[in-house]
Amino acid sequence: MDLFDLQREKQLEQEAPLAARMRPRNFAEFVGQGHLVGEGRILRQVIEQDELPSLIFWGPPGSGKTTLAFVIAQVTKSHFTPLSAVSAGVADLRRVVEEAKKRRGMYNQRTILFIDEIHRFNKAQQDAILPYVEDGTITLIGATTENPSFEVISPLLSRCRVFTLKPLTEEQLALIIRRALEDEERGLGRKNIELTEDALSHLLRMSNGDARVALNALEMAAAATLPDAEGKKRITLAVIEEAFQHRALLYDKAGEEHYNLISALHKSMRDSDPDAALYWLGRMLEAGEDPLYIARRLVRFASEDVGLADPQALVQAVSAQQAVHFVGMPEANLALAQAVVYLATAPKSNSLYQAYSRVQEDIKMSHNPPVPLHLRNPETKLMRELGYGKGYLYPHNFPGHFVPQQNLPNELKDKRYYRPSDEGFEKEIKARLHRWWGNEKG
């Protein structure tokens, strides 16, 4: 590399985006993922001992997958070769493999192949590296935002350890932002920047655990802010909003507004008002609420306020939760909207909720009577002699696969916990119970 190459490389480093310039170079600078690379953790130990197996980092954007791979590159004595699945092909993989074989033969040096966005490789491309991962010619590190169970072929997945990265917390993002503001060599430390508290709060909330998004928005805001008379750049909430092209909504995920909005969503669905339900859903999502929190509440609502009046309600809610996991935001907002509209327009019944509340009350207040003998399985000779299973009537031996018999303890035999309504599918359930049990349960 000549002098001009060195100058060009240095200039490229200086002109790189803030997120690239601030990329951690070692574990001391790495933020988050303490469950994986904290002191004493097994992954941290195998990295520092240079005994790394093939592995896959799975986590949301900006959580540190690529950064962790490059930290490994600094720590390991192995040769480190990065590739992006967006631009690399089978020819690139074969070239890396041939170089790895030569390096192993000439210098007895291992090769670590890092493939960013490995989920973008098709089956043929993944098949091309499988034999060399298996025989140890290369040690593979793959990074993906998608579930590797679906996106990585089974033979390759079975030869890799999967490590799941978590979204960065707001506290961790705040630390990264402070470092960027203070670092004079790679960050914005020489620009005399002040970030107001409300601007920082909005920056953290809108970044959604993604360090790259936070740093990119911070850099744009810094570039757009003119210094005042004292030479200080004061980044306000309005500037951060402009950087995100998104208005800051009144919202606090740990405060009163959080509970006000989820209550409004729940009650609007209960009142069968899809328009209001969609509005409150939008208010929460656009303000940065955790979509999985909303999905959990929809699952609860499906059983509590719809129940068996529409058994598909729970299916819709759970499907929305799975969509959030699989697709992520913002694409999953429509899956949540679909579930909200379905729940709002479904027939309503709280019979199931009331039934379980009655059960809870009886369990709490009673002495928990024993299981009737005829309902117990006679597993041994002694059990049969004691009357276990005696008198039990097998429903499939009777017309309609039903026969009336007592299934509750004697003290509770007349209890009726579940009382179906006349709404939706529960009307059919009520008719069945009446057909089987008469007035006793129907």
C-alpha positions in Angstrom: 0.0 0.0 0.0 1.6 3.3 -1.1 1.3 6.8 0.4 -1.7 7.7 -1.7 -3.6 4.5 -0.7 -3.0 5.3 3.0 -4.3 8.9 2.5 -7.3 7.6 0.6 -8.1 5.0 3.4 -7.7 7.7 6.1 -10.0 10.0 4.2 -12.6 7.3 3.8 -12.5 6.6 7.5 -13.1 10.3 8.3 -15.9 10.5 5.8 -17.6 7.3 7.0 -21.0 7.7 8.7 -20.9 8.2 12.4 -22.3 4.7 13.1 -19.3 3.2 11.2 -16.7 5.5 12.8 -18.0 4.7 16.3 -18.1 0.9 15.8 -16.5 -0.7 18.9 -13.0 -2.1 18.4 -12.9 -4.3 21.5 -15.0 -5.7 24.3 -14.3 -2.6 26.5 -16.1 -0.4 23.9 -18.9 -3.0 23.1 -22.3 -2.1 24.6 -25.0 -4.5 25.4 -25.4 -8.3 25.0 -24.0 -9.0 28.5 -25.9 -12.3 28.4 -23.5 -13.4 25.6 -20.2 -11.5 26.0 -20.2 -10.4 29.6 -17.3 -11.3 31.8 -17.2 -15.1 32.4 -19.8 -15.9 29.7 -18.9 -18.9 27.5 -19.0 -17.0 24.2 -16.6 -14.4 25.6 -14.3 -17.1 26.8 -14.1 -19.0 23.5 -13.5 -15.8 21.6 -10.6 -14.7 23.9 -9.1 -18.2 23.9 -9.3 -18.2 20.1 -11.3 -21.4 20.0 -14.3 -20.2 18.3 -16.8 -22.7 16.7 -19.0 -21.9 13.7 -21.8 -19.8 14.9 -24.7 -17.6 13.9 -25.7 -14.3 15.5 -29.4 -13.7 15.3 -30.9 -10.4 16.4 -32.7 -7.2 15.4 -31.0 -4.5 13.3 -28.5 -2.3 15.2 -28.1 -4.8 18.1 -24.4 -5.4 17.4 -24.2 -8.5 15.3 -21.7 -7.2 12.7 -19.9 -5.2 15.4 -19.4 -8.3 17.5 -18.0 -10.1 14.4 -15.4 -7.3 13.9 -14.5 -7.4 17.6 -13.8 -11.1 17.1 -11.6 -10.1 14.1 -9.5 -7.9 16.4 -9.2 -10.6 19.1 -8.6 -13.7 17.2 -5.3 -14.9 15.6 -7.3 -16.5 12.8 -7.5 -14.8 9.4 -10.8 -12.9 9.2 -12.6 -12.6 5.8 -15.9 -10.6 5.7 -18.5 -11.0 3.0 -21.9 -9.6 2.5 -24.6 -12.0 1.3 -26.2 -9.0 -0.6 -23.3 -8.9 -3.1 -21.3 -12.1 -2.7 -21.9 -15.2 -4.8 -20.7 -18.8 -5.1 -17.5 -17.7 -6.9 -16.6 -15.5 -3.9 -17.2 -18.4 -1.5 -15.0 -20.7 -3.6 -12.2 -18.1 -3.6 -12.4 -17.8 0.2 -12.3 -21.6 0.6 -9.2 -22.0 -1.7 -7.4 -19.2 0.1 -8.3 -20.8 3.5 -6.9 -24.2 2.3 -3.6 -22.5 1.3 -3.4 -20.5 4.5 -4.0 -23.7 6.6 -1.3 -25.6 4.6 1.3 -22.9 4.6 0.9 -21.1 7.9 -1.4 -23.5 9.9 -3.7 -20.5 10.3 -7.5 -20.9 10.6 -9.9 -18.8 8.5 -13.0 -17.2 9.9 -15.5 -16.4 7.2 -18.0 -13.7 8.3 -21.2 -13.6 6.2 -23.4 -10.6 6.9 -27.1 -11.1 6.2 -26.6 -14.8 5.7 -30.4 -15.2 5.3 -30.0 -13.6 1.8 -28.0 -16.6 0.6 -30.1 -19.2 -1.3 -29.8 -22.9 -0.7 -27.2 -23.4 -3.4 -25.0 -20.8 -1.9 -25.3 -22.2 1.6 -24.7 -25.7 0.2 -21.4 -24.4 -1.3 -19.8 -23.7 2.1 -21.4 -26.6 4.0 -18.6 -29.2 3.4 -15.9 -26.7 4.4 -17.6 -25.7 7.6 -18.0 -29.4 8.3 -14.3 -30.3 7.7 -13.0 -27.2 9.5 -11.5 -25.5 6.5 -13.4 -22.4 7.5 -15.0 -21.3 10.7 -18.3 -19.6 9.8 -19.9 -16.6 11.5 -23.2 -15.7 10.1 -25.3 -12.6 11.0 -29.0 -12.5 10.4 -32.1 -10.5 11.4 -34.3 -13.4 10.4 -35.1 -16.6 12.3 -32.2 -19.0 11.3 -34.6 -22.0 11.7 -36.4 -20.8 8.5 -33.6 -19.1 6.6 -30.5 -21.3 7.1 -30.5 -24.8 5.7 -30.7 -27.6 8.4 -27.3 -29.2 7.7 -25.5 -25.9 8.0 -27.6 -24.8 11.0 -26.8 -28.1 12.8 -23.1 -27.3 12.5 -23.4 -23.9 14.0 -24.2 -22.5 17.5 -26.9 -19.9 17.4 -26.6 -16.9 19.7 -29.6 -14.6 20.0 -28.9 -10.8 20.5 -31.4 -8.6 22.2 -32.4 -5.1 21.2 -30.4 -2.5 23.0 -32.1 -0.8 25.9 -32.6 2.9 26.1 -29.9 3.1 28.8 -27.4 1.3 26.5 -28.4 3.5 23.6 -27.9 6.6 25.8 -24.3 5.4 26.6 -23.5 5.0 22.9 -24.9 8.5 22.1 -22.9 10.1 25.0 -19.7 8.4 23.7 -20.4 9.7 20.2 -20.9 13.3 21.5 -17.7 13.2 23.6 -15.3 11.3 21.3 -13.1 13.8 19.6 -11.2 11.3 17.4 -14.1 9.3 15.8 -17.2 11.0 17.1 -18.7 14.6 17.4 -16.6 15.7 20.3 -15.0 18.6 18.5 -18.2 20.1 17.4 -19.3 21.4 20.8 -22.8 19.8 20.7 -25.5 19.9 23.4 -28.4 17.5 23.1 -31.4 18.6 25.2 -33.1 16.1 27.5 -36.4 15.9 25.5 -34.4 15.5 22.3 -32.4 12.7 23.8 -35.6 11.0 25.1 -37.2 11.2 21.6 -34.0 10.0 19.9 -33.9 6.9 22.3 -37.6 6.1 21.8 -37.6 6.4 18.1 -34.4 4.4 17.6 -36.3 1.3 18.9 -33.1 -0.4 20.2 -31.1 0.2 17.0 -27.8 1.9 17.6 -27.2 2.5 13.9 -30.5 4.4 13.6 -29.7 6.5 16.7 -26.3 7.5 15.5 -27.4 8.2 12.0 -30.2 10.5 13.3 -27.8 12.2 15.7 -25.3 12.9 12.9 -28.0 14.3 10.7 -29.3 16.5 13.5 -25.8 17.7 14.2 -25.2 18.6 10.6 -28.5 20.5 10.4 -27.9 22.6 13.6 -26.1 25.9 13.3 -23.9 27.0 16.2 -25.1 29.9 18.4 -23.2 33.0 19.2 -20.9 31.1 21.6 -20.2 28.4 19.0 -22.4 25.7 20.6 -24.7 23.5 18.5 -27.8 23.0 20.6 -29.9 20.0 19.2 -33.5 20.4 20.3 -36.5 18.1 20.1 -37.7 19.8 16.9 -34.4 19.0 15.2 -34.5 15.4 16.2 -38.1 15.2 15.0 -37.0 16.6 11.7 -34.2 14.1 11.5 -36.6 11.3 12.0 -39.3 13.0 9.9 -41.7 12.0 12.7 -43.5 14.0 15.2 -42.9 13.2 18.9 -46.2 11.9 20.4 -47.0 12.4 24.0 -46.2 9.0 25.4 -44.3 7.4 28.3 -44.0 3.6 28.2 -43.6 3.5 31.9 -46.1 6.3 32.9 -49.7 7.2 32.9 -50.1 7.8 29.2 -49.0 4.2 28.5 -51.8 2.8 30.7 -54.3 5.4 29.4 -53.8 4.3 25.8 -53.8 0.6 26.3 -57.0 1.0 28.4 -58.5 3.1 25.5 -57.6 0.3 23.0 -59.0 -2.4 25.2 -62.3 -0.6 25.9 -62.7 0.4 22.2 -62.4 -3.3 21.2 -64.8 -4.3 24.0 -67.3 -1.7 22.7 -67.0 -3.2 19.2 -65.7 0.1 17.8 -63.0 -0.8 15.1 -62.3 2.8 14.2 -61.5 3.9 17.7 -59.5 0.7 18.3 -57.4 1.3 15.2 -56.8 4.9 16.3 -55.5 3.9 19.8 -53.4 1.1 18.3 -51.8 3.7 15.9 -51.2 6.1 18.7 -49.2 3.5 20.6 -47.3 2.1 17.6 -46.4 5.5 16.2 -45.1 6.6 19.6 -42.7 3.7 19.8 -44.6 1.2 22.0 -43.2 -2.4 22.0 -45.4 -4.2 19.5 -45.1 -7.5 21.5 -46.7 -5.7 24.5 -49.7 -4.9 22.4 -49.8 -8.4 21.0 -49.8 -9.9 24.5 -52.8 -7.6 25.4 -54.6 -8.7 22.3 -54.1 -12.4 23.2 -55.5 -11.7 26.7 -58.5 -9.7 25.2 -59.3 -12.6 22.8 -59.9 -14.9 25.8 -61.3 -12.4 28.3 -63.8 -10.4 26.2 -64.5 -12.7 23.1 -63.8 -16.2 24.4 -65.8 -19.0 22.8 -68.2 -16.6 21.3 -65.7 -16.7 18.4 -62.9 -19.3 18.9 -61.0 -17.8 15.9 -60.4 -14.6 17.9 -57.5 -16.3 19.9 -56.1 -17.7 16.6 -56.1 -14.2 15.1 -54.4 -12.7 18.2 -51.7 -15.4 18.4 -51.1 -15.1 14.6 -50.5 -11.4 15.0 -48.0 -12.1 17.8 -46.2 -14.5 15.6 -46.2 -12.0 12.7 -44.5 -9.4 15.0 -41.8 -12.0 15.8 -41.4 -13.1 12.2 -41.7 -9.8 10.2 -40.8 -7.2 12.8 -41.8 -3.5 12.7 -43.0 -1.5 10.9 -44.3 -4.3 8.6 -46.1 -6.1 11.4 -48.3 -3.0 12.1 -50.9 -4.3 9.6 -51.0 -7.7 11.3 -51.7 -6.0 14.6 -54.3 -3.8 12.9 -56.0 -6.9 11.4 -56.2 -8.6 14.8 -57.6 -5.4 16.4 -60.3 -5.0 13.8 -61.2 -8.7 14.1 -61.4 -8.6 17.9 -63.4 -5.3 17.8 -66.0 -6.8 15.3 -66.2 -10.3 16.9 -69.2 -11.3 19.1 -68.4 -10.6 22.7 -68.6 -12.8 25.8 -66.9 -12.8 29.1 -68.3 -16.2 30.2 -65.0 -17.9 30.1 -63.4 -15.1 32.2 -66.2 -15.3 34.7 -66.0 -19.2 34.8 -62.3 -19.2 35.6 -62.8 -16.5 38.2 -65.3 -18.7 39.9 -62.8 -21.6 39.8 -60.1 -19.5 41.3 -62.4 -18.4 44.1 -63.4 -22.0 45.0 -59.8 -23.2 44.9 -58.8 -20.3 47.2 -61.7 -20.8 49.6 -62.0 -24.6 49.7 -59.8 -27.3 51.1 -59.1 -28.8 47.7 -61.1 -32.1 47.9 -59.5 -35.2 46.4 -60.2 -36.5 42.9 -63.2 -38.9 42.9 -62.0 -42.6 42.8 -63.8 -43.4 39.5 -61.7 -40.7 37.8 -58.4 -42.0 38.9 -56.3 -44.4 36.8 -55.9 -47.9 38.4 -52.1 -48.2 37.6 -51.4 -50.9 40.1 -53.1 -53.9 41.7 -53.4 -52.0 45.0 -55.0 -49.1 43.3 -57.6 -51.4 41.7 -58.3 -53.0 45.1 -58.8 -49.5 46.6 -61.4 -48.7 43.9 -59.4 -46.6 41.5 -61.3 -46.3 38.2 -64.3 -48.3 39.5 -67.6 -47.2 38.0 -66.1 -45.0 35.4 -68.2 -44.9 32.2 -66.3 -44.6 28.9 -68.2 -42.0 26.8 -67.2 -43.6 23.5 -69.2 -46.7 24.4 -72.4 -44.7 24.5 -74.7 -43.2 21.8 -73.5 -39.7 20.8 -70.2 -40.4 22.7 -71.7 -39.0 25.8 -72.9 -40.3 29.2 -73.8 -38.2 32.2 -71.6 -38.9 35.2 -70.1 -36.9 38.1 -66.7 -35.4 37.4 -66.4 -32.9 40.3 -65.7 -33.8 43.9 -68.8 -34.4 46.0 -68.5 -31.1 47.8 -68.6 -29.2 44.5 -70.8 -31.6 42.4 -73.6 -29.0 41.9 -71.2 -26.2 41.0 -71.6 -24.6 37.6 -68.6 -22.5 36.5 -69.0 -22.0 32.8 -72.3 -20.4 31.8 -72.2 -19.8 28.0 -73.9 -16.7 26.6 -76.2 -16.5 23.6 -73.5 -14.7 21.6 -71.8 -16.1 18.5 -70.5 -19.6 18.8 -71.4 -19.8 22.5 -75.0 -20.1 21.4 -74.1 -23.5 19.8 -72.1 -24.5 22.9 -75.1 -23.7 25.1 -77.3 -25.8 22.9 -74.9 -28.7 23.1 -74.6 -28.6 26.9 -78.4 -28.5 27.2 -78.7 -31.5 24.8 -76.2 -33.4 26.9 -76.9 -32.3 30.5 -80.4 -30.8 30.3 -81.0 -27.9 32.7 -78.1 -29.0 34.9 -75.5 -27.3 32.6 -77.4 -26.0 29.6 
